[in-house]
Amino acid sequence: MDRLANKVAAITGAAVGLGRAITIRMAEAGASVGILDVQDGPGQALVSELSARGLKAIYQRCDVSREAEVEKALEAVVGQFGRLDILVNNAGIAGVNKPTHEVTEAEWDHVQAINVKGVFFGVKHAIAHLRRAGGGSIINLSSIYGLVGGADVPPYHASKGAVRLMTKTDALLYAPDKIRVNSIHPGFIWTPMVEAHLQTTEDPEAARLATAALHPLGHMGEPDDIAWGAVYLASDESKFVTGLELVIDGGYTAR
């Protein structure tokens, strides 16, 4: 319960999927959490769920592709809880599943605006708050496809490769401020985004089984598999860890 005691976390894309799991586990570990999302209903419901358990949470609507909204949302979290210690840049979309030569400029830009610019805006506007807190932890959600290639969703893969290198750059830039910056690289985790992606295939059930079989452990992961990694990177247990690629993929990239 006390791994994140007295810490304040802002989590983007926090209303559903991985973000929801990360939010719940961080709150249970003692953090006050700012739930940043564009899904107002699920976001408010999560606040109610956590508050009913005596955990501290607020919801702030935030489109991470809009810089002013990111800045405002982080200020709202600090205004409510007094500080910021943890930023989780989780918000992301899969985008279109087409070969590169069929992707339109608008389709490409839409993915980069959320998956890449969203991380940039989050870091940009968190740094001053983290400095005032005396340091902190930034956790960026990348992917196994920020590490290895795949013959599908080119805009998504490009975005996650960018997040990987942005993480390393910022780890070096902000180490003197005692701000640690790490990335998490999930394999396929059963979330609404993965389910929606598999629905684009001719046989979603066959695709689900085939995707599970890609992992040497024989199944897809669960959101909590990622959430516990995020709790570790947010906690003082990882005080000597920065610039890390934390791979949680059931062995997918071990081949």
Rosetta blueprint (number, residue, H / E / L):
1 M L
2 D L
3 R L
4 L L
5 A L
6 N L
7 K L
8 V E
9 A E
10 A E
11 I E
12 T E
13 G L
14 A L
15 A L
16 V L
17 G H
18 L H
19 G H
20 R H
21 A H
22 I H
23 T H
24 I H
25 R H
26 M H
27 A H
28 E H
29 A L
30 G L
31 A L
32 S E
33 V E
34 G E
35 I E
36 L E
37 D E
38 V L
39 Q L
40 D H
41 G H
42 P H
43 G H
44 Q H
45 A H
46 L H
47 V H
48 S H
49 E H
50 L H
51 S H
52 A H
53 R L
54 G L
55 L L
56 K L
57 A E
58 I E
59 Y E
60 Q E
61 R E
62 C L
63 D L
64 V L
65 S L
66 R L
67 E H
68 A H
69 E H
70 V H
71 E H
72 K H
73 A H
74 L H
75 E H
76 A H
77 V H
78 V H
79 G H
80 Q H
81 F H
82 G L
83 R L
84 L L
85 D L
86 I E
87 L E
88 V E
89 N E
90 N L
91 A L
92 G L
93 I L
94 A L
95 G L
96 V L
97 N L
98 K L
99 P L
100 T H
101 H H
102 E H
103 V L
104 T L
105 E H
106 A H
107 E H
108 W H
109 D H
110 H H
111 V H
112 Q H
113 A H
114 I H
115 N H
116 V L
117 K H
118 G H
119 V H
120 F H
121 F H
122 G H
123 V H
124 K H
125 H H
126 A H
127 I H
128 A H
129 H H
130 L H
131 R H
132 R H
133 A L
134 G L
135 G L
136 G E
137 S E
138 I E
139 I E
140 N E
141 L E
142 S L
143 S L
144 I H
145 Y H
146 G H
147 L L
148 V L
149 G L
150 G L
151 A L
152 D L
153 V L
154 P H
155 P H
156 Y H
157 H H
158 A H
159 S H
160 K H
161 G H
162 A H
163 V H
164 R H
165 L H
166 M H
167 T H
168 K H
169 T H
170 D H
171 A H
172 L H
173 L H
174 Y H
175 A H
176 P H
177 D H
178 K L
179 I E
180 R E
181 V E
182 N E
183 S E
184 I E
185 H E
186 P E
187 G L
188 F L
189 I E
190 W L
191 T L
192 P H
193 M H
194 V H
195 E H
196 A H
197 H H
198 L H
199 Q L
200 T L
201 T L
202 E L
203 D L
204 P H
205 E H
206 A H
207 A H
208 R H
209 L H
210 A H
211 T H
212 A H
213 A H
214 L L
215 H L
216 P L
217 L L
218 G L
219 H L
220 M L
221 G E
222 E L
223 P H
224 D H
225 D H
226 I H
227 A H
228 W H
229 G H
230 A H
231 V H
232 Y H
233 L H
234 A H
235 S L
236 D H
237 E H
238 S H
239 K L
240 F L
241 V L
242 T L
243 G L
244 L L
245 E E
246 L E
247 V E
248 I E
249 D L
250 G L
251 G L
252 Y H
253 T H
254 A H
255 R L
